[in-house]
Amino acid sequence: MSPIAVTESAPVAAPVAKQNGTTAVNGDMNGTTASSSASSFGPNTSAVLHGAKDLRIEERPYAAPTGDQVQIRVRATGLCGSDLHYYLHGRNGDFALQHSMCLGHESAGEIVALGPNVPASASLAVGDRVAIEAGRFCGSCPKCRDGRYNLCKQMRFASSAKTFPHLDGTLQKYMNWPSWLVHKLPANVSLTSAALCEPLSVVLQGIRRSQLQPGQSVLVYGAGAVGLLACAAAKASGASFVAAVDIDQGKLTFAAANGWADATYLLPRGAPPATAGGGEESQDPRARRAAEDKAAISSASTSATLLLQALSTTTSSSPSPASTSTGYATQPAPLDLATEGFDVVFECTGVPACVQTGIFATRPGGKIVLIGMGNPIQTLPIGSASLREVDIVGVFRYANTYPVALGLLAGGTLRAQGGGVHAQASSSSSSSSSSSSSSFQQQCGEDTEGQGAGKKMGGIDNLVSHSFKLKDAVKAFETLANGKDAERGRGVVKVFITDDEP
Protein backbone atom coordinates (compact mmCIF):
# COMPACT_ATOMS: atom_id res chain seq x y z
CA MET A 1 0.00 0.00 0.00
CA SER A 2 1.23 3.48 -0.82
CA PRO A 3 0.30 6.73 0.91
CA ILE A 4 -1.45 9.59 -0.84
CA ALA A 5 0.87 10.94 -3.49
CA VAL A 6 -0.78 14.23 -4.41
CA THR A 7 0.90 17.14 -2.67
CA GLU A 8 -0.23 20.69 -2.10
CA SER A 9 2.53 21.91 -4.39
CA ALA A 10 1.09 20.06 -7.37
CA PRO A 11 1.08 22.26 -10.49
CA VAL A 12 -2.04 24.23 -11.32
CA ALA A 13 -4.05 22.51 -14.02
CA ALA A 14 -5.74 25.72 -15.21
CA PRO A 15 -4.33 28.33 -17.58
CA VAL A 16 -2.82 31.40 -15.97
CA ALA A 17 -4.92 34.56 -15.53
CA LYS A 18 -8.12 33.23 -17.02
CA GLN A 19 -10.55 34.73 -14.58
CA ASN A 20 -10.80 38.27 -15.86
CA GLY A 21 -12.09 38.96 -19.32
CA THR A 22 -12.30 35.82 -21.41
CA THR A 23 -14.83 34.03 -19.23
CA ALA A 24 -17.15 37.01 -18.79
CA VAL A 25 -20.04 38.15 -20.99
CA ASN A 26 -19.89 41.94 -21.37
CA GLY A 27 -18.48 42.28 -17.87
CA ASP A 28 -20.93 39.82 -16.35
CA MET A 29 -18.74 37.56 -14.23
CA ASN A 30 -21.38 34.85 -14.19
CA GLY A 31 -21.08 34.46 -17.92
CA THR A 32 -24.64 33.14 -18.16
CA THR A 33 -26.96 36.13 -17.99
CA ALA A 34 -27.64 37.55 -21.44
CA SER A 35 -26.02 40.82 -22.45
CA SER A 36 -26.50 43.23 -25.33
CA SER A 37 -23.36 41.95 -27.07
CA ALA A 38 -24.22 38.25 -27.03
CA SER A 39 -26.97 36.19 -28.59
CA SER A 40 -29.79 35.76 -26.09
CA PHE A 41 -31.66 32.52 -25.51
CA GLY A 42 -34.37 31.52 -23.10
CA PRO A 43 -35.97 30.61 -20.92
CA ASN A 44 -33.37 29.54 -18.39
CA THR A 45 -35.19 28.16 -15.35
CA SER A 46 -33.26 29.24 -12.24
CA ALA A 47 -33.65 29.00 -8.45
CA VAL A 48 -32.82 32.53 -7.30
CA LEU A 49 -32.46 33.57 -3.66
CA HIS A 50 -33.60 37.13 -2.90
CA GLY A 51 -33.40 36.92 0.89
CA ALA A 52 -33.97 34.60 3.82
CA LYS A 53 -36.57 31.97 2.79
CA ASP A 54 -37.28 33.97 -0.36
CA LEU A 55 -36.29 31.51 -3.09
CA ARG A 56 -37.98 32.16 -6.42
CA ILE A 57 -38.14 30.06 -9.57
CA GLU A 58 -37.46 32.50 -12.38
CA GLU A 59 -37.18 32.27 -16.14
CA ARG A 60 -34.06 34.19 -17.09
CA PRO A 61 -32.52 34.75 -20.52
CA TYR A 62 -29.06 33.35 -21.07
CA ALA A 63 -26.25 33.96 -23.52
CA ALA A 64 -24.10 31.88 -25.80
CA PRO A 65 -20.72 30.90 -24.32
CA THR A 66 -17.89 33.29 -25.10
CA GLY A 67 -14.11 32.97 -24.99
CA ASP A 68 -13.01 29.70 -23.41
CA GLN A 69 -16.38 28.98 -21.82
CA VAL A 70 -18.52 25.91 -22.30
CA GLN A 71 -22.27 25.95 -21.88
CA ILE A 72 -23.57 23.22 -19.60
CA ARG A 73 -27.03 21.77 -19.21
CA VAL A 74 -26.97 21.20 -15.46
CA ARG A 75 -28.37 17.74 -14.69
CA ALA A 76 -27.61 17.05 -11.03
CA THR A 77 -26.95 19.31 -8.05
CA GLY A 78 -26.53 18.32 -4.42
CA LEU A 79 -27.68 20.78 -1.78
CA CYS A 80 -24.94 21.76 0.66
CA GLY A 81 -25.09 23.02 4.22
CA SER A 82 -23.92 26.43 3.01
CA ASP A 83 -26.83 26.55 0.55
CA LEU A 84 -29.17 25.83 3.45
CA HIS A 85 -27.67 28.62 5.57
CA TYR A 86 -28.20 31.10 2.74
CA TYR A 87 -31.77 29.88 2.27
CA LEU A 88 -32.70 30.04 5.95
CA HIS A 89 -30.83 33.17 7.01
CA GLY A 90 -29.82 35.05 3.86
CA ARG A 91 -26.22 34.60 4.91
CA ASN A 92 -23.59 31.96 5.60
CA GLY A 93 -21.58 33.04 8.62
CA ASP A 94 -20.09 36.45 7.86
CA PHE A 95 -21.08 36.30 4.19
CA ALA A 96 -24.43 38.07 3.79
CA LEU A 97 -26.48 38.19 0.60
CA GLN A 98 -26.18 41.65 -1.00
CA HIS A 99 -28.18 40.94 -4.14
CA SER A 100 -30.12 38.04 -5.63
CA MET A 101 -28.09 34.92 -6.37
CA CYS A 102 -28.58 31.41 -7.74
CA LEU A 103 -27.68 28.79 -5.17
CA GLY A 104 -25.90 25.45 -5.75
CA HIS A 105 -22.31 24.38 -6.40
CA GLU A 106 -22.21 20.56 -6.19
CA SER A 107 -23.05 19.82 -9.81
CA ALA A 108 -22.59 17.87 -13.00
CA GLY A 109 -24.15 18.11 -16.44
CA GLU A 110 -23.72 17.90 -20.20
CA ILE A 111 -21.92 20.29 -22.54
CA VAL A 112 -24.36 21.76 -25.07
CA ALA A 113 -22.15 24.43 -26.66
CA LEU A 114 -18.51 25.52 -26.85
CA GLY A 115 -17.12 29.04 -26.83
CA PRO A 116 -14.93 30.08 -29.78
CA ASN A 117 -11.68 29.92 -27.80
CA VAL A 118 -12.01 26.56 -26.06
CA PRO A 119 -8.61 25.00 -26.80
CA ALA A 120 -8.38 21.70 -28.63
CA SER A 121 -6.15 20.48 -25.80
CA ALA A 122 -9.20 20.54 -23.51
CA SER A 123 -10.59 17.57 -25.50
CA LEU A 124 -14.15 18.73 -24.86
CA ALA A 125 -17.09 18.30 -27.21
CA VAL A 126 -20.82 18.87 -27.24
CA GLY A 127 -22.46 15.93 -25.49
CA ASP A 128 -19.64 15.32 -23.01
CA ARG A 129 -20.76 14.72 -19.44
CA VAL A 130 -18.74 16.80 -17.00
CA ALA A 131 -18.30 17.55 -13.31
CA ILE A 132 -18.27 21.27 -12.52
CA GLU A 133 -15.52 22.64 -10.27
CA ALA A 134 -17.21 25.65 -8.72
CA GLY A 135 -14.34 27.97 -7.75
CA ARG A 136 -12.74 30.43 -10.19
CA PHE A 137 -9.23 31.45 -9.18
CA CYS A 138 -6.78 33.90 -10.73
CA GLY A 139 -4.15 31.35 -11.76
CA SER A 140 -1.25 33.78 -11.38
CA CYS A 141 -0.80 34.61 -7.68
CA PRO A 142 1.81 32.80 -5.53
CA LYS A 143 -0.77 30.42 -4.04
CA CYS A 144 -2.13 29.51 -7.46
CA ARG A 145 1.38 28.94 -8.79
CA ASP A 146 2.11 26.71 -5.79
CA GLY A 147 -0.95 24.59 -6.57
CA ARG A 148 -2.94 25.82 -3.56
CA TYR A 149 -5.46 27.79 -5.57
CA ASN A 150 -8.13 27.21 -2.93
CA LEU A 151 -6.32 29.95 -0.99
CA CYS A 152 -6.32 32.42 -3.90
CA LYS A 153 -7.36 35.87 -2.63
CA GLN A 154 -9.16 36.49 -5.92
CA MET A 155 -11.18 33.28 -5.70
CA ARG A 156 -14.80 33.68 -6.73
CA PHE A 157 -16.90 30.72 -5.73
CA ALA A 158 -20.28 29.89 -7.25
CA SER A 159 -23.21 30.51 -4.87
CA SER A 160 -21.03 32.32 -2.33
CA ALA A 161 -21.73 35.84 -1.08
CA LYS A 162 -18.12 36.28 0.03
CA THR A 163 -17.32 38.39 -3.02
CA PHE A 164 -19.34 41.16 -4.67
CA PRO A 165 -20.94 40.93 -7.11
CA HIS A 166 -21.87 37.38 -6.16
CA LEU A 167 -21.22 34.57 -8.61
CA ASP A 168 -24.40 32.68 -9.52
CA GLY A 169 -24.49 29.02 -8.60
CA THR A 170 -25.60 25.95 -10.51
CA LEU A 171 -29.32 25.77 -9.71
CA GLN A 172 -30.19 26.85 -13.23
CA LYS A 173 -30.98 24.91 -16.36
CA TYR A 174 -28.02 26.26 -18.32
CA MET A 175 -24.79 27.88 -17.22
CA ASN A 176 -21.60 29.05 -18.94
CA TRP A 177 -18.38 28.09 -17.21
CA PRO A 178 -14.63 28.14 -17.96
CA SER A 179 -13.64 25.05 -19.93
CA TRP A 180 -10.64 24.47 -17.67
CA LEU A 181 -12.93 24.08 -14.65
CA VAL A 182 -14.97 21.18 -15.98
CA HIS A 183 -13.86 17.57 -15.78
CA LYS A 184 -14.96 14.98 -18.32
CA LEU A 185 -16.58 11.93 -16.73
CA PRO A 186 -15.45 8.36 -17.27
CA ALA A 187 -18.19 6.31 -18.95
CA ASN A 188 -18.94 4.35 -15.78
CA VAL A 189 -19.44 7.35 -13.48
CA SER A 190 -23.00 8.61 -13.00
CA LEU A 191 -23.96 12.27 -12.99
CA THR A 192 -25.03 11.91 -9.36
CA SER A 193 -21.62 10.58 -8.35
CA ALA A 194 -19.97 13.33 -10.39
CA ALA A 195 -21.92 16.00 -8.51
CA LEU A 196 -20.80 14.40 -5.25
CA CYS A 197 -17.20 14.96 -6.36
CA GLU A 198 -17.50 18.45 -4.84
CA PRO A 199 -18.04 17.40 -1.20
CA LEU A 200 -15.79 14.40 -1.82
CA SER A 201 -13.08 16.85 -2.89
CA VAL A 202 -13.34 18.64 0.46
CA VAL A 203 -12.79 15.30 2.16
CA LEU A 204 -9.88 14.38 -0.11
CA GLN A 205 -8.28 17.72 0.69
CA GLY A 206 -8.57 16.76 4.37
CA ILE A 207 -7.06 13.34 3.77
CA ARG A 208 -4.19 14.90 1.86
CA ARG A 209 -3.60 17.45 4.62
CA SER A 210 -3.69 14.71 7.27
CA GLN A 211 -1.06 12.65 5.43
CA LEU A 212 -3.13 9.59 6.30
CA GLN A 213 -1.10 6.40 5.99
CA PRO A 214 -2.44 2.93 5.16
CA GLY A 215 -3.06 0.92 8.31
CA GLN A 216 -3.80 3.94 10.51
CA SER A 217 -6.93 4.38 12.62
CA VAL A 218 -9.46 7.13 11.88
CA LEU A 219 -12.24 8.75 13.90
CA VAL A 220 -14.89 10.85 12.12
CA TYR A 221 -17.09 13.28 14.05
CA GLY A 222 -20.41 13.81 12.27
CA ALA A 223 -22.21 11.30 10.05
CA GLY A 224 -23.80 13.81 7.71
CA ALA A 225 -22.97 13.67 4.01
CA VAL A 226 -19.43 15.06 4.43
CA GLY A 227 -18.70 12.85 7.44
CA LEU A 228 -19.96 9.76 5.61
CA LEU A 229 -17.77 10.64 2.64
CA ALA A 230 -14.84 11.08 5.03
CA CYS A 231 -15.42 7.57 6.37
CA ALA A 232 -15.64 6.11 2.87
CA ALA A 233 -12.58 7.98 1.60
CA ALA A 234 -10.54 6.98 4.66
CA LYS A 235 -11.41 3.33 4.03
CA ALA A 236 -10.53 3.76 0.36
CA SER A 237 -7.18 5.25 1.38
CA GLY A 238 -6.28 2.16 3.39
CA ALA A 239 -7.28 3.08 6.95
CA SER A 240 -7.42 -0.12 8.97
CA PHE A 241 -10.09 1.01 11.44
CA VAL A 242 -12.65 3.77 10.85
CA ALA A 243 -15.10 4.84 13.54
CA ALA A 244 -18.00 7.27 13.10
CA VAL A 245 -19.55 9.41 15.85
CA ASP A 246 -22.93 11.12 15.72
CA ILE A 247 -26.06 11.87 17.76
CA ASP A 248 -28.29 10.11 15.18
CA GLN A 249 -28.39 6.32 15.41
CA GLY A 250 -29.93 6.05 11.94
CA LYS A 251 -26.98 7.78 10.30
CA LEU A 252 -24.53 5.58 12.17
CA THR A 253 -26.38 2.44 11.12
CA PHE A 254 -26.34 3.72 7.54
CA ALA A 255 -22.56 4.27 7.71
CA ALA A 256 -21.91 0.75 8.98
CA ALA A 257 -24.38 -0.90 6.60
CA ASN A 258 -22.55 0.62 3.64
CA GLY A 259 -19.18 -0.59 4.91
CA TRP A 260 -17.91 2.95 5.39
CA ALA A 261 -17.38 2.58 9.15
CA ASP A 262 -15.97 -0.35 11.12
CA ALA A 263 -17.39 0.99 14.36
CA THR A 264 -19.82 3.64 15.53
CA TYR A 265 -20.45 5.58 18.71
CA LEU A 266 -23.74 7.24 19.58
CA LEU A 267 -23.17 10.52 21.38
CA PRO A 268 -25.76 11.20 24.09
CA ARG A 269 -28.03 14.16 23.48
CA GLY A 270 -27.95 16.46 26.47
CA ALA A 271 -27.37 19.88 27.88
CA PRO A 272 -23.88 21.37 28.10
CA PRO A 273 -22.03 20.48 31.29
CA ALA A 274 -22.90 22.53 34.35
CA THR A 275 -20.39 25.23 35.11
CA ALA A 276 -18.46 25.41 38.32
CA GLY A 277 -18.33 28.43 40.56
CA GLY A 278 -20.78 30.44 42.61
CA GLY A 279 -21.11 33.29 45.04
CA GLU A 280 -19.25 36.47 44.22
CA GLU A 281 -17.07 34.80 41.58
CA SER A 282 -20.09 33.93 39.46
CA GLN A 283 -20.97 37.64 39.23
CA ASP A 284 -17.70 38.41 37.44
CA PRO A 285 -18.21 37.76 33.68
CA ARG A 286 -14.54 36.87 33.18
CA ALA A 287 -14.54 34.44 36.09
CA ARG A 288 -17.81 32.93 34.94
CA ARG A 289 -16.46 32.47 31.41
CA ALA A 290 -13.28 30.89 32.77
CA ALA A 291 -15.35 28.47 34.84
CA GLU A 292 -17.48 27.57 31.84
CA ASP A 293 -14.40 26.96 29.70
CA LYS A 294 -12.80 24.81 32.38
CA ALA A 295 -15.98 22.75 32.74
CA ALA A 296 -16.27 22.31 28.97
CA ILE A 297 -12.68 21.12 28.62
CA SER A 298 -13.05 18.75 31.57
CA SER A 299 -16.24 17.35 30.06
CA ALA A 300 -14.52 16.90 26.69
CA SER A 301 -11.67 14.97 28.29
CA THR A 302 -14.12 12.67 30.08
CA SER A 303 -16.18 12.20 26.90
CA ALA A 304 -13.08 11.23 24.94
CA THR A 305 -12.12 8.64 27.57
CA LEU A 306 -15.60 7.11 27.50
CA LEU A 307 -15.64 7.10 23.70
CA LEU A 308 -12.27 5.37 23.40
CA GLN A 309 -13.19 2.79 26.01
CA ALA A 310 -16.52 2.04 24.32
CA LEU A 311 -14.99 1.67 20.86
CA SER A 312 -12.27 -0.58 22.27
CA THR A 313 -14.73 -3.04 23.79
CA THR A 314 -17.94 -2.91 21.73
CA THR A 315 -18.50 -5.66 19.18
CA SER A 316 -21.46 -6.74 17.07
CA SER A 317 -21.77 -8.84 13.94
CA SER A 318 -24.60 -6.85 12.37
CA PRO A 319 -25.71 -3.31 13.21
CA SER A 320 -29.41 -2.93 13.92
CA PRO A 321 -31.39 0.25 13.23
CA ALA A 322 -33.26 -0.37 16.47
CA SER A 323 -30.09 -0.64 18.51
CA THR A 324 -30.04 1.50 21.63
CA SER A 325 -26.50 0.63 22.64
CA THR A 326 -23.85 3.30 22.74
CA GLY A 327 -22.03 1.82 19.78
CA TYR A 328 -21.00 -1.26 17.87
CA ALA A 329 -18.04 -2.52 15.90
CA THR A 330 -17.75 -4.98 13.05
CA GLN A 331 -14.06 -5.64 13.56
CA PRO A 332 -11.63 -5.39 16.48
CA ALA A 333 -10.28 -1.98 17.36
CA PRO A 334 -6.52 -1.35 17.64
CA LEU A 335 -5.24 -2.89 20.86
CA ASP A 336 -4.02 0.42 22.27
CA LEU A 337 -7.02 2.50 21.23
CA ALA A 338 -8.36 3.00 24.76
CA THR A 339 -5.06 4.31 26.08
CA GLU A 340 -3.61 6.07 23.03
CA GLY A 341 -6.47 7.24 20.79
CA PHE A 342 -6.79 7.56 17.02
CA ASP A 343 -4.05 8.34 14.53
CA VAL A 344 -6.26 10.81 12.63
CA VAL A 345 -9.51 12.52 13.63
CA PHE A 346 -11.69 14.22 11.01
CA GLU A 347 -13.97 16.76 12.68
CA CYS A 348 -16.91 17.37 10.32
CA THR A 349 -19.38 19.16 12.59
CA GLY A 350 -17.75 22.41 13.68
CA VAL A 351 -19.41 21.97 17.08
CA PRO A 352 -16.99 23.20 19.78
CA ALA A 353 -17.61 20.22 22.08
CA CYS A 354 -16.77 17.83 19.24
CA VAL A 355 -13.58 19.71 18.38
CA GLN A 356 -12.55 19.65 22.03
CA THR A 357 -13.31 15.95 22.47
CA GLY A 358 -11.64 15.18 19.16
CA ILE A 359 -8.36 16.68 20.35
CA PHE A 360 -8.40 14.46 23.45
CA ALA A 361 -9.31 11.43 21.30
CA THR A 362 -6.25 11.92 19.07
CA ARG A 363 -3.18 9.89 20.00
CA PRO A 364 0.17 11.56 20.76
CA GLY A 365 1.76 12.62 17.49
CA GLY A 366 -1.56 12.32 15.66
CA LYS A 367 -3.63 14.85 13.75
CA ILE A 368 -7.09 16.35 14.07
CA VAL A 369 -8.37 17.78 10.80
CA LEU A 370 -10.98 20.54 11.01
CA ILE A 371 -13.37 20.10 8.08
CA GLY A 372 -16.58 21.36 9.71
CA MET A 373 -17.21 25.10 9.72
CA GLY A 374 -18.19 26.15 13.23
CA ASN A 375 -17.93 29.15 15.50
CA PRO A 376 -15.05 31.41 14.40
CA ILE A 377 -13.88 31.71 18.03
CA GLN A 378 -13.68 28.56 20.15
CA THR A 379 -12.10 27.43 23.41
CA LEU A 380 -9.76 24.52 22.72
CA PRO A 381 -7.42 22.43 24.92
CA ILE A 382 -4.30 23.77 23.23
CA GLY A 383 -2.12 22.70 26.15
CA SER A 384 -3.14 19.07 25.74
CA ALA A 385 -2.55 19.25 22.00
CA SER A 386 0.85 20.89 22.39
CA LEU A 387 2.17 18.58 25.11
CA ARG A 388 1.19 15.52 23.06
CA GLU A 389 2.23 17.05 19.71
CA VAL A 390 -1.26 16.70 18.29
CA ASP A 391 -1.38 18.69 15.07
CA ILE A 392 -4.50 20.78 14.49
CA VAL A 393 -4.93 20.95 10.71
CA GLY A 394 -7.26 23.31 8.86
CA VAL A 395 -9.06 22.55 5.60
CA PHE A 396 -10.63 25.08 3.24
CA ARG A 397 -12.32 23.74 0.14
CA TYR A 398 -9.89 21.89 -2.17
CA ALA A 399 -7.32 22.09 -4.95
CA ASN A 400 -6.40 19.58 -7.66
CA THR A 401 -8.76 16.96 -6.23
CA TYR A 402 -11.33 16.38 -8.98
CA PRO A 403 -9.13 14.01 -11.02
CA VAL A 404 -8.50 12.02 -7.83
CA ALA A 405 -12.20 11.88 -6.99
CA LEU A 406 -13.15 10.75 -10.48
CA GLY A 407 -10.38 8.15 -10.38
CA LEU A 408 -11.83 6.72 -7.17
CA LEU A 409 -15.25 6.51 -8.77
CA ALA A 410 -14.09 5.11 -12.10
CA GLY A 411 -11.99 2.48 -10.36
CA GLY A 412 -15.08 1.21 -8.57
CA THR A 413 -13.93 1.90 -5.03
CA LEU A 414 -16.67 4.44 -4.29
CA ARG A 415 -19.02 3.60 -7.15
CA ALA A 416 -22.24 1.65 -6.64
CA GLN A 417 -21.72 -2.02 -7.52
CA GLY A 418 -24.59 -3.59 -5.65
CA GLY A 419 -23.02 -3.18 -2.22
CA GLY A 420 -24.27 -1.29 0.78
CA VAL A 421 -27.66 0.24 1.45
CA HIS A 422 -29.31 3.06 -0.48
CA ALA A 423 -30.76 5.99 1.38
CA GLN A 424 -33.51 5.61 -1.23
CA ALA A 425 -34.04 3.32 -4.21
CA SER A 426 -32.08 4.73 -7.11
CA SER A 427 -30.31 3.47 -10.19
CA SER A 428 -26.65 3.92 -10.98
CA SER A 429 -24.65 3.30 -14.09
CA SER A 430 -22.49 0.21 -14.00
CA SER A 431 -19.66 -0.75 -16.27
CA SER A 432 -16.27 -2.37 -16.22
CA SER A 433 -13.52 -0.62 -14.31
CA SER A 434 -11.81 2.17 -16.20
CA SER A 435 -8.11 2.72 -16.61
CA SER A 436 -8.69 5.81 -14.46
CA SER A 437 -8.45 3.50 -11.47
CA SER A 438 -4.71 4.01 -11.73
CA SER A 439 -5.38 7.58 -10.59
CA PHE A 440 -6.77 6.24 -7.33
CA GLN A 441 -3.79 3.94 -6.93
CA GLN A 442 -1.33 6.77 -7.44
CA GLN A 443 -3.18 9.59 -5.69
CA CYS A 444 -4.96 7.96 -2.77
CA GLY A 445 -3.05 4.76 -2.19
CA GLU A 446 -4.18 1.27 -3.21
CA ASP A 447 -5.08 -1.27 -0.52
CA THR A 448 -3.27 -4.38 -1.64
CA GLU A 449 -3.52 -6.30 1.61
CA GLY A 450 -7.28 -6.46 2.03
CA GLN A 451 -7.63 -3.60 4.49
CA GLY A 452 -9.82 -0.55 3.95
CA ALA A 453 -10.35 -0.33 0.21
CA GLY A 454 -10.14 -4.10 -0.12
CA LYS A 455 -13.53 -4.46 1.56
CA LYS A 456 -16.65 -4.01 -0.55
CA MET A 457 -18.37 -0.74 0.20
CA GLY A 458 -21.56 0.90 -0.95
CA GLY A 459 -21.22 3.50 -3.69
CA ILE A 460 -21.53 7.14 -2.73
CA ASP A 461 -24.71 7.40 -4.83
CA ASN A 462 -26.29 5.68 -1.83
CA LEU A 463 -26.09 8.98 0.03
CA VAL A 464 -28.93 10.50 -1.99
CA SER A 465 -32.07 10.20 0.10
CA HIS A 466 -34.32 12.74 -1.64
CA SER A 467 -34.50 14.05 -5.20
CA PHE A 468 -36.54 16.99 -6.56
CA LYS A 469 -37.03 18.83 -9.83
CA LEU A 470 -35.69 22.36 -10.17
CA LYS A 471 -39.22 23.80 -10.12
CA ASP A 472 -39.64 22.23 -6.66
CA ALA A 473 -36.45 23.75 -5.24
CA VAL A 474 -38.31 25.42 -2.35
CA LYS A 475 -39.70 22.05 -1.27
CA ALA A 476 -36.20 20.58 -1.56
CA PHE A 477 -34.77 23.22 0.79
CA GLU A 478 -37.63 22.86 3.26
CA THR A 479 -37.07 19.10 3.34
CA LEU A 480 -33.37 19.64 3.99
CA ALA A 481 -34.16 22.16 6.72
CA ASN A 482 -36.66 19.83 8.43
CA GLY A 483 -34.29 16.86 8.34
CA LYS A 484 -37.08 14.62 7.02
CA ASP A 485 -39.75 14.64 4.34
CA ALA A 486 -43.32 15.63 5.08
CA GLU A 487 -44.90 12.66 3.31
CA ARG A 488 -43.28 9.70 5.05
CA GLY A 489 -41.10 11.23 7.72
CA ARG A 490 -38.04 9.67 6.10
CA GLY A 491 -34.78 11.15 7.38
CA VAL A 492 -32.55 13.23 5.14
CA VAL A 493 -29.04 12.17 4.22
CA LYS A 494 -28.48 14.10 0.99
CA VAL A 495 -30.95 16.14 -1.07
CA PHE A 496 -30.49 16.44 -4.84
CA ILE A 497 -32.10 18.52 -7.55
CA THR A 498 -32.06 16.68 -10.87
CA ASP A 499 -33.09 17.34 -14.47
CA ASP A 500 -33.53 14.36 -16.77
CA GLU A 501 -35.74 16.10 -19.33
CA PRO A 502 -34.60 16.18 -22.98
SULQUI-V853913 format. One record per helix or strand of 2 or more residues. SS is the DSSP state (A for helix, B for strand). FROM is the first residue (numbers start at 1). TO is the last residue. If there is no record, write none. Layout:
ss:SS from:FROM to:TO
ss:SS from:FROM to:TO
//
This chain:
ss:B from:40 to:51
ss:B from:54 to:63
ss:B from:69 to:78
ss:A from:81 to:89
ss:B from:91 to:92
ss:B from:95 to:96
ss:B from:101 to:102
ss:B from:106 to:114
ss:A from:120 to:122
ss:B from:129 to:132
ss:B from:135 to:136
ss:A from:142 to:145
ss:A from:149 to:151
ss:B from:156 to:157
ss:B from:174 to:178
ss:A from:179 to:181
ss:B from:182 to:184
ss:A from:191 to:195
ss:A from:197 to:210
ss:B from:217 to:221
ss:A from:225 to:236
ss:B from:241 to:246
ss:A from:249 to:257
ss:B from:263 to:266
ss:A from:281 to:283
ss:A from:285 to:313
ss:B from:327 to:329
ss:A from:337 to:340
ss:B from:342 to:347
ss:A from:352 to:361
ss:B from:362 to:370
ss:A from:382 to:387
ss:B from:391 to:394
ss:A from:402 to:410
ss:A from:437 to:443
ss:A from:452 to:454
ss:A from:460 to:463
ss:B from:464 to:468
ss:A from:470 to:482
ss:B from:494 to:498
//
